[in-house]
Structures are given as structure tokens and as C-alpha cells.
Amino acid sequence: MSAPNVYAAINAVSAELAEAGIAKTRINEADDYHYRSVDDVLDRLAPLLAKHRLCVLPRPTRRR
């Protein structure tokens, strides 16, 4: 996939994600705040990435 196509796919994923967003359905009872978990984000994001044929690959920037 060429760079302009990658940017178009990223834009499409962002647009679909913006339509409904990801609700903060979890509650931290100790500190009394709502949050969304990493699993909530991945559950919503994974089908969109597959639909638009994007793959997120981590790249280490430094070694420990």
C-alpha cells in the first residue's frame, strides 16, 4: 500500500471511529471516575483496521 493509500485508510478508520466513539463504560470505584480500557479500544478498533486493511506494527525506538 502506498503512502497516500495508507493515509486514506487511516482517515477512513478515524472517521468511522468518530461516528460512535468509544464509551467510558468502566468505573474505578476507588477514585470514582469512568474510563475505557485498552480492551474496549482494541475491540472497537480491530474490525475497522481489518475492514480498511491496516496493520499496526510496533517499532521499538530504544533498547533497555
DSSP file (Angstrom, degrees, kcal/mol; ACC not computed):
  #  RESIDUE AA STRUCTURE BP1 BP2  ACC     N-H-->O    O-->H-N    N-H-->O    O-->H-N    TCO  KAPPA ALPHA  PHI   PSI    X-CA   Y-CA   Z-CA
    1    1 A M              0   0    0      0, 0.0     2,-0.1     0, 0.0     5,-0.0   0.000 360.0 360.0 360.0 129.1    0.0    0.0    0.0
    2    2 A S     >  -     0   0    0      1,-0.1     4,-2.2     4,-0.0     3,-0.3  -0.320 360.0-100.5 -78.6 164.5    1.5    3.3   -1.0
    3    3 A A  H  > S+     0   0    0      1,-0.2     4,-2.4     2,-0.2     5,-0.2   0.894 120.5  50.1 -55.7 -48.4    1.7    6.3    1.4
    4    4 A P  H  > S+     0   0    0      0, 0.0     4,-1.9     0, 0.0    -1,-0.2   0.885 111.8  50.1 -60.5 -35.3   -1.3    8.2    0.1
    5    5 A N  H  > S+     0   0    0     -3,-0.3     4,-2.2     2,-0.2    -2,-0.2   0.876 108.5  52.3 -68.1 -36.8   -3.4    5.0    0.3
    6    6 A V  H  X S+     0   0    0     -4,-2.2     4,-2.6     2,-0.2     5,-0.2   0.927 109.8  48.7 -63.1 -44.5   -2.3    4.4    3.9
    7    7 A Y  H  X S+     0   0    0     -4,-2.4     4,-2.3     1,-0.2    -2,-0.2   0.882 110.4  51.1 -64.5 -37.3   -3.3    8.0    4.8
    8    8 A A  H  X S+     0   0    0     -4,-1.9     4,-2.1    -5,-0.2    -1,-0.2   0.895 111.3  48.1 -65.5 -40.0   -6.7    7.5    3.2
    9    9 A A  H  X S+     0   0    0     -4,-2.2     4,-2.4     2,-0.2    -2,-0.2   0.901 111.0  50.2 -67.7 -41.0   -7.2    4.3    5.2
   10   10 A I  H  X S+     0   0    0     -4,-2.6     4,-2.5     1,-0.2    -2,-0.2   0.917 111.0  49.9 -61.7 -42.7   -6.2    5.9    8.4
   11   11 A N  H  X S+     0   0    0     -4,-2.3     4,-2.5     2,-0.2    -2,-0.2   0.895 109.5  51.1 -62.4 -41.0   -8.6    8.7    7.7
   12   12 A A  H  X S+     0   0    0     -4,-2.1     4,-2.3     2,-0.2    -2,-0.2   0.907 111.0  47.6 -64.4 -42.5  -11.4    6.2    7.0
   13   13 A V  H  X S+     0   0    0     -4,-2.4     4,-2.5     2,-0.2    -2,-0.2   0.931 112.9  49.2 -63.0 -45.5  -10.8    4.4   10.3
   14   14 A S  H  X S+     0   0    0     -4,-2.5     4,-2.1     1,-0.2    -2,-0.2   0.901 110.5  50.6 -61.0 -42.0  -10.7    7.7   12.2
   15   15 A A  H  X S+     0   0    0     -4,-2.5     4,-1.0     2,-0.2    -1,-0.2   0.919 112.7  45.0 -64.4 -44.2  -14.0    8.8   10.5
   16   16 A E  H  X S+     0   0    0     -4,-2.3     4,-0.8     1,-0.2     3,-0.4   0.889 113.3  50.8 -67.3 -37.4  -15.8    5.6   11.4
   17   17 A L  H  X S+     0   0    0     -4,-2.5     4,-2.4     1,-0.2     3,-0.3   0.859 106.4  55.5 -66.9 -34.9  -14.4    5.7   14.9
   18   18 A A  H  < S+     0   0    0     -4,-2.1    -1,-0.2     1,-0.2    -2,-0.2   0.749  94.3  70.1 -70.5 -24.0  -15.6    9.3   15.4
   19   19 A E  H  < S+     0   0    0     -4,-1.0    -1,-0.2    -3,-0.4    -2,-0.2   0.933 124.9   3.0 -60.4 -47.3  -19.2    8.4   14.5
   20   20 A A  H  < S-     0   0    0     -4,-0.8    -2,-0.2    -3,-0.3    -1,-0.2   0.638  91.8-161.8-114.4 -21.8  -19.8    6.4   17.7
   21   21 A G     <  -     0   0    0     -4,-2.4     2,-0.5    -5,-0.3    -1,-0.1  -0.197  35.8 -71.2  69.2-165.8  -16.6    6.8   19.6
   22   22 A I        -     0   0    0     -4,-0.1    -1,-0.1    14,-0.0    19,-0.1  -0.960  50.0-134.5-130.8 112.2  -15.7    4.5   22.5
   23   23 A A        -     0   0    0     -2,-0.5     2,-1.4     1,-0.1     3,-0.2  -0.275  13.2-122.9 -69.1 148.9  -17.8    5.0   25.6
   24   24 A K        +     0   0    0      1,-0.2    12,-0.2    12,-0.1    -1,-0.1  -0.728  50.2 154.1 -88.6  87.5  -16.3    5.2   29.0
   25   25 A T        +     0   0    0     -2,-1.4     2,-0.3     9,-0.1    -1,-0.2   0.541  41.9  85.1 -97.1  -8.7  -18.3    2.3   30.5
   26   26 A R  E     -A   35   0A   0      9,-2.0     9,-2.3    -3,-0.2     2,-0.5  -0.661  63.0-150.5 -96.9 152.4  -15.9    1.1   33.2
   27   27 A I  E     -A   34   0A   0     -2,-0.3     2,-1.0     7,-0.2     7,-0.2  -0.980  11.8-149.6-128.0 128.0  -15.8    2.7   36.6
   28   28 A N  E  >> -A   33   0A   0      5,-3.2     4,-1.3    -2,-0.5     5,-1.3  -0.845  18.1-172.9 -89.7 103.6  -12.9    3.0   39.0
   29   29 A E  T  45S+     0   0    0     -2,-1.0    -1,-0.2     1,-0.2     5,-0.0   0.801  76.8  60.0 -72.8 -28.4  -14.8    2.8   42.3
   30   30 A A  T  45S+     0   0    0      1,-0.2    -1,-0.2    -3,-0.1    -2,-0.0   0.911 123.5  20.7 -65.7 -41.8  -11.8    3.6   44.5
   31   31 A D  T  45S-     0   0    0      2,-0.1    -2,-0.2    -3,-0.1    -1,-0.2   0.392 105.3-124.9-109.4   1.1  -11.2    7.0   42.8
   32   32 A D  T  <5 +     0   0    0     -4,-1.3     2,-0.3     1,-0.2    -3,-0.2   0.953  61.9 124.0  55.6  63.7  -14.7    7.5   41.4
   33   33 A Y  E   < -A   28   0A   0     -5,-1.3    -5,-3.2     2,-0.0     2,-0.3  -0.991  55.0-122.8-145.8 156.0  -14.1    8.0   37.7
   34   34 A H  E     +A   27   0A   0     -2,-0.3     2,-0.3    -7,-0.2    -7,-0.2  -0.689  35.4 167.1 -94.5 148.5  -15.2    6.5   34.4
   35   35 A Y  E     -A   26   0A   0     -9,-2.3    -9,-2.0    -2,-0.3     2,-0.4  -0.974  33.6-123.7-152.8 165.3  -12.7    5.1   31.9
   36   36 A R        -     0   0    0     -2,-0.3   -12,-0.1   -12,-0.2     2,-0.1  -0.951  32.3-134.0-111.5 137.5  -12.3    3.0   28.8
   37   37 A S     >  -     0   0    0     -2,-0.4     4,-1.9     1,-0.1     5,-0.1  -0.378  22.4-110.3 -85.8 166.8  -10.0    0.0   28.9
   38   38 A V  H  > S+     0   0    0      1,-0.2     4,-2.7     2,-0.2     5,-0.2   0.876 121.8  55.6 -60.5 -37.9   -7.4   -0.9   26.4
   39   39 A D  H  > S+     0   0    0      1,-0.2     4,-2.6     2,-0.2    -1,-0.2   0.882 104.1  53.2 -64.1 -37.8   -9.6   -4.0   25.6
   40   40 A D  H  > S+     0   0    0      2,-0.2     4,-1.5     1,-0.2    -1,-0.2   0.919 111.7  46.0 -60.8 -43.4  -12.5   -1.6   24.9
   41   41 A V  H  X S+     0   0    0     -4,-1.9     4,-2.6     2,-0.2    -2,-0.2   0.934 114.4  46.5 -65.8 -47.2  -10.4    0.3   22.4
   42   42 A L  H  X S+     0   0    0     -4,-2.7     4,-2.8     1,-0.2    -2,-0.2   0.883 108.9  55.3 -65.5 -38.1   -9.0   -2.8   20.7
   43   43 A D  H  < S+     0   0    0     -4,-2.6    -1,-0.2     1,-0.2    -2,-0.2   0.863 116.1  38.2 -62.0 -35.5  -12.4   -4.4   20.5
   44   44 A R  H  X S+     0   0    0     -4,-1.5     4,-0.6    -5,-0.2    -2,-0.2   0.836 121.1  44.3 -82.1 -35.2  -13.7   -1.3   18.6
   45   45 A L  H  X S+     0   0    0     -4,-2.6     4,-2.4    -5,-0.2     3,-0.3   0.855  98.2  69.3 -81.5 -37.0  -10.6   -0.7   16.6
   46   46 A A  H  X S+     0   0    0     -4,-2.8     4,-2.2     1,-0.2     5,-0.2   0.886  99.7  46.7 -55.5 -48.0   -9.7   -4.2   15.4
   47   47 A P  H  > S+     0   0    0      0, 0.0     4,-2.5     0, 0.0    -1,-0.2   0.871 112.9  51.1 -64.7 -32.8  -12.6   -4.6   13.0
   48   48 A L  H  X S+     0   0    0     -4,-0.6     4,-2.1    -3,-0.3    -2,-0.2   0.897 109.1  50.1 -69.4 -39.8  -12.1   -1.2   11.5
   49   49 A L  H  <>S+     0   0    0     -4,-2.4     5,-3.1     2,-0.2    -1,-0.2   0.914 113.6  46.0 -63.5 -41.9   -8.4   -1.9   10.9
   50   50 A A  H ><5S+     0   0    0     -4,-2.2     3,-1.1    -5,-0.2    -2,-0.2   0.917 110.6  53.2 -66.4 -43.1   -9.3   -5.2    9.2
   51   51 A K  H 3<5S+     0   0    0     -4,-2.5    -1,-0.2     1,-0.3    -2,-0.2   0.887 116.6  37.9 -59.4 -40.6  -12.0   -3.5    7.1
   52   52 A H  T 3<5S-     0   0    0     -4,-2.1    -1,-0.3    -5,-0.1    -2,-0.2   0.276 113.1-118.2 -98.1  10.2   -9.6   -0.9    5.8
   53   53 A R  T < 5 +     0   0    0     -3,-1.1     2,-0.4     1,-0.2    -3,-0.2   0.886  61.0 148.1  57.3  47.2   -6.7   -3.3    5.5
   54   54 A L      < -     0   0    0     -5,-3.1     2,-0.4    -6,-0.1    -1,-0.2  -0.863  29.8-163.6-109.5 147.4   -4.4   -1.5    8.0
   55   55 A C        -     0   0    0     -2,-0.4     2,-0.7     2,-0.0    -5,-0.0  -0.998   9.8-147.6-131.3 128.7   -1.9   -3.3   10.3
   56   56 A V        -     0   0    0     -2,-0.4    -2,-0.0     2,-0.0    -7,-0.0  -0.862  18.1-175.5 -99.7 118.7   -0.3   -1.6   13.3
   57   57 A L        -     0   0    0     -2,-0.7     2,-0.1     2,-0.0    -2,-0.0  -0.956  20.5-132.7-117.6 120.2    3.2   -2.8   13.9
   58   58 A P        -     0   0    0      0, 0.0    -2,-0.0     0, 0.0     0, 0.0  -0.421  18.3-163.2 -69.3 145.2    5.1   -1.6   17.0
   59   59 A R        -     0   0    0     -2,-0.1     2,-0.1     0, 0.0    -2,-0.0  -0.965  17.8-128.8-131.2 115.8    8.6   -0.4   16.4
   60   60 A P        -     0   0    0      0, 0.0     3,-0.1     0, 0.0     0, 0.0  -0.371  16.1-168.3 -63.4 138.1   11.0   -0.1   19.3
   61   61 A T  S    S+     0   0    0      1,-0.3     2,-0.3    -2,-0.1     0, 0.0   0.589  71.1  10.3-102.2 -14.5   12.7    3.2   19.5
   62   62 A R        -     0   0    0      0, 0.0     2,-0.4     0, 0.0    -1,-0.3  -0.985  69.9-124.1-156.8 161.7   15.2    2.2   22.1
   63   63 A R              0   0    0     -2,-0.3     0, 0.0    -3,-0.1     0, 0.0  -0.856 360.0 360.0-109.7 142.6   16.6   -0.8   23.8
   64   64 A R              0   0    0     -2,-0.4    -1,-0.1     0, 0.0     0, 0.0   0.453 360.0 360.0 -90.4 360.0   16.7   -1.3   27.6
